[in-house]
Amino acid sequence: MNTPGQQELWRALGLGELPKYAHMSVTVSDTGGKLSKRERPKALRKAIKAVEDIDLEQLAGIGDITVEEVNSFLKGKTTPDIPAIDAMAKHLGIKLPEINIVDFFNSGYLPETMVNFLALLGWNPGGDREIMSIEELIDCFDLARLTKANSLFDREKLLAFNTEHIRQASDEKLLQHFKDYVGAIESPVIGADDESLEKIIEICAGARTLADIERKSRFLFLGNDQIVYDDKAVKKVLLKNDGLAILAIVRDKLAAMEQFTVENIENMLRSLAEEKQVGLGKVAQPLRVAICGTTISPPIFDSVQMLGKENTLKRIDNTIRIVKARVQT
């Protein structure tokens, strides 16, 4: 349906002889059916229906649409514009499937990954090659190698491609990609200088997406009173096996440390674990929860050193105070 309009536009612009068109095979979504922009509204509709006692009036306000439009959407009669879909999904904490290039960018995929992956949908370069640069794709492209069978938009494969492209990217290129990413999503990490960003990328080696790196490191750039504690982490780490008591000991040892280096922090934690005759995790995890609110972060020794002595001690103090108050209530 698009071809006639494209041809008329070509003629109107006076671009000369019309190009020859070739039709690629259909790309099928891993959820079934053709890959379609309708997947995002469909996923949101399903998620909203699964929420009990949802405030539709509030949701409509978030999406800048009317309650009637929300009800029509839930009945499958109409679909709001993409900005409304995205706003409502963000409000509900729902991750929608990526469909357009902006979606994949916001999920932390590299441009090189997307070009590489999309080029292989409906086309085969031969020789069992998969991870390829743009130059390699151009050099070996041949229309004769277009496939007739439908291609599968395999998101797990895309993620594997992105992991490899991150691994292969030069330090300079990866730094620029990460700066572009944190700027676009308005992450607090955007305030970091290049040296800090390079360190973050280094200690997050093996990350699958830029979003993984950002999620793991954003705690470094939050205010000490902005840390949100994961309830499961608090119960599992701080309220069991003397986690809170061990955290208090770690706090005193960090406070007494004259040189706040990665090596000294590591030696202290390992020595304490040996002294208490427990695994390193029993002393490291309480500290990790205290500084970032969860059990996931870059290597704990680097994380504490980058956060700095003053902020680390303040967060430990805040954690002990907040957790004790929860227990008492």
Secondary structure, 3 states (H helix, E strand, C coil): CHHHHHHHHHHHCCCCCCCCCCCCCCEEECCCCECCCCHHHHHHHHHHHCCCCCCHHHHHHHHCCCHHHHHHHHCCCCCCCHHHHHHHHHHHCCCCCCCCHHHHHHCCCCHHHHHHHHHCCCECCCCCCCCCCHHHHHHHCCHHHECCCCEEECHHHHHHHHHHHHHHCCHHHHHHHHHHHHHHCCCHHHHCCHHHHHHHHHHCCCCCCHHHHHHHHHHHHCCHHHCCCCHHHHHHHHCCCCHHHHHHHHHHHHHCCCCCCHHHHHHHHHHHHHHHCCCHHHHHHHHHHHHHCCCCCCCHHHHHHHHCHHHHHHHHHHHHHHHHHHHHC
